[in-house]
Amino acid sequence: MGLCVTITPIKYIDPTGEIYVIAWSYGKFDIDAYKDSDGNVNWDKFTKENSFARAAYTRRQELIDSGIPESEIDMQRIDNIQDLKNTWSMWAGYDSVEGLEIYSHGSSDGVIVAWAGEENYLSNAQKLDWQSVMRNGKNGGYTTSPYAAFFGCGIALGDLPQNFANTQGVNTFAQIGSASFSHDPDIHIRIKDKETSLNVYLRHFDVKNLFNTYGRGKLFTPNN
């Protein structure tokens, strides 16, 4: 399945209702091949082919397939740390956040967006309005539990996920080591760069780089 998305960035939407927020970023050199002679970026092509974007849009499609309306999923590309701060301020205005997922580079210092600094900005970011929500699923009603998940390399090895869980009061997942792109979330099946297919996952495969046993990552619970 190809990556069929509307690329028009929507930085300001009506902050009402139940919202899943999904963000993706990239390395500072990733966009070079997508620039013309004047330095303009072909964002449409880049978004369809970038591995972080494909992983983020895979998750978006999973939510839609589970019955979540598209209008309740906020997908954002993060271009630098100031963009993250501005986008976070927007998210902080939402009435109810069910889940947050960030697909980006990472390290034990925290989330790395477009190879910018301030990796630990999220440790003390403004608290979002995390809420459990009653949903109608294929097999009847169910209640969601709010969570955050950071899919960058080695973020679980630093202070960010526990600090985030504490300050936000929400269960937080993070990858425990180097993360790889895969066509399967549990078994490492390598993807090809610059393709447009979905079913792309960013995970740490902890058993001989073949099997992922941590799912979304290591779980950090709030210290009350």
C-alpha positions in Angstrom: 0.0 0.0 0.0 1.4 3.4 -1.0 1.5 6.5 1.2 -1.6 8.4 0.1 -1.8 11.5 2.3 -2.8 15.2 2.2 0.4 17.1 2.7 -1.0 20.5 3.4 0.3 21.4 6.9 -2.4 22.3 9.3 -0.8 24.0 12.3 -4.0 25.3 13.8 -7.1 23.2 14.1 -10.1 23.4 16.4 -8.8 22.2 19.7 -12.0 20.3 20.7 -12.9 16.7 21.0 -10.7 13.6 21.6 -7.4 13.8 19.8 -4.5 11.5 19.0 -1.4 13.5 18.2 1.3 12.0 16.0 4.5 13.8 15.0 7.5 12.9 12.9 10.8 14.5 12.2 13.9 13.7 10.2 17.7 14.1 10.0 19.2 17.4 8.9 20.6 15.9 5.7 17.5 13.9 4.8 15.9 16.7 2.8 19.0 17.6 0.7 18.0 15.3 -2.1 14.6 16.9 -2.3 15.8 20.5 -2.7 15.8 22.2 -6.1 18.6 24.6 -7.2 16.9 27.4 -5.2 16.8 25.4 -2.0 13.0 24.8 -2.2 12.0 21.4 -0.7 9.5 19.1 -2.5 7.7 18.3 0.8 5.1 16.2 -0.9 7.6 13.7 -2.3 9.7 13.9 0.8 6.8 13.0 3.1 5.8 10.1 0.9 9.3 8.6 0.9 10.8 9.5 4.3 11.0 6.5 6.6 9.9 8.4 9.7 6.9 9.8 7.9 6.0 6.4 6.6 6.1 5.0 10.1 4.0 7.8 11.4 1.4 7.5 8.7 1.3 3.7 9.2 0.2 4.4 12.8 -2.4 7.0 11.5 -3.8 4.3 9.2 -4.0 1.8 12.0 -6.0 4.2 14.1 -8.4 4.9 11.2 -8.8 1.2 10.6 -9.7 0.8 14.3 -12.5 3.2 13.9 -10.9 6.5 15.0 -12.2 9.4 12.8 -9.6 11.1 10.7 -10.7 14.4 12.3 -9.5 13.2 15.7 -6.0 12.5 14.6 -3.6 15.4 14.4 -0.5 14.6 12.3 2.4 17.1 12.3 5.8 17.3 10.7 8.4 18.9 13.1 11.1 20.9 11.3 13.1 22.3 14.3 12.9 22.8 18.0 10.9 26.0 17.8 8.4 24.2 15.6 8.1 21.5 18.3 7.5 24.2 20.9 4.9 26.0 18.8 3.2 22.7 18.0 3.2 21.6 21.7 1.5 24.9 22.7 -1.2 24.0 20.2 -1.6 20.5 21.6 -1.8 22.0 25.1 -5.0 23.7 24.1 -6.8 20.4 23.1 -9.6 19.4 25.4 -8.6 15.7 25.5 -5.4 13.9 24.4 -5.7 10.2 24.1 -2.3 9.4 22.8 1.0 11.0 21.7 3.5 9.3 19.4 6.7 10.9 18.1 8.8 9.3 15.3 12.2 10.8 15.1 15.9 10.4 15.7 16.7 10.0 19.4 19.4 9.3 21.9 19.8 9.0 25.7 19.6 12.8 25.7 16.0 12.7 24.4 14.1 13.4 21.2 16.1 14.8 18.3 14.0 16.8 15.8 15.7 17.7 12.5 19.0 17.3 14.3 18.3 20.3 16.5 19.4 20.7 20.1 17.3 20.9 23.4 16.6 17.2 23.3 15.2 17.3 26.8 12.7 20.1 26.1 9.8 17.8 26.7 10.9 16.9 30.2 9.3 20.1 31.4 6.9 20.9 28.6 3.4 22.3 29.4 1.1 19.5 30.6 -1.4 18.2 28.1 -4.9 17.3 29.0 -4.6 13.5 29.0 -7.9 11.7 29.2 -9.3 8.2 29.0 -12.0 8.1 26.3 -14.9 5.7 25.7 -14.7 4.4 22.1 -16.9 2.2 19.9 -14.8 -0.6 18.4 -15.5 -3.5 16.1 -16.3 -5.7 19.0 -18.2 -3.2 21.1 -17.3 -0.3 23.4 -13.9 0.1 25.1 -12.1 2.6 27.1 -8.7 4.0 26.0 -5.9 4.7 28.4 -3.8 7.8 27.6 -0.1 7.2 26.8 2.9 8.8 25.1 5.5 6.9 23.0 8.9 8.0 21.8 10.2 5.8 18.9 13.7 7.3 18.5 16.9 5.4 19.2 17.9 4.8 22.9 15.5 7.4 24.4 14.7 5.0 27.2 18.4 5.1 28.3 18.1 8.7 29.4 16.1 10.8 31.8 13.4 12.1 29.4 10.8 9.3 29.5 10.6 9.1 33.3 10.7 12.9 33.7 7.9 13.1 31.0 5.8 10.4 32.7 6.2 12.3 36.0 5.5 15.9 34.8 2.7 14.8 32.4 1.2 12.2 34.7 0.9 9.6 31.8 2.3 6.2 31.0 5.3 6.7 28.6 7.0 4.3 26.3 10.5 4.7 24.9 12.9 2.5 22.9 15.6 0.9 24.9 18.3 0.8 22.2 19.0 1.5 18.5 15.7 1.5 16.6 15.3 0.1 13.1 12.7 0.5 10.5 10.8 -2.7 9.7 7.7 -3.9 7.8 6.7 -5.9 10.9 6.6 -4.5 14.5 7.7 -7.8 16.1 10.1 -9.4 13.5 12.7 -7.2 11.8 11.9 -7.1 8.1 14.0 -4.4 6.5 12.3 -1.7 4.5 13.6 0.0 1.4 14.4 3.7 1.7 12.6 6.1 -0.6 9.6 3.8 -1.2 6.1 4.9 -0.5 4.6 1.8 1.0 3.1 1.8 4.5 3.3 -1.0 7.2 6.5 0.6 8.4 7.5 0.5 12.1 10.3 2.0 14.1 11.4 -0.3 16.9 14.3 -1.6 18.8 14.8 -5.3 18.0 16.5 -6.5 21.1 17.0 -10.2 20.3 19.9 -10.3 17.8 18.3 -7.4 15.9 15.6 -9.8 14.8 12.8 -9.7 17.4 11.1 -6.9 19.3 10.0 -8.1 22.7 9.2 -4.6 24.2 6.3 -3.6 21.8 6.1 0.2 21.9 9.2 0.2 24.1 10.1 0.2 27.8 7.2 1.5 30.0 7.7 4.4 32.4 4.9 5.0 34.9 4.4 8.3 36.7 5.9 8.6 40.2 3.0 10.0 42.2 
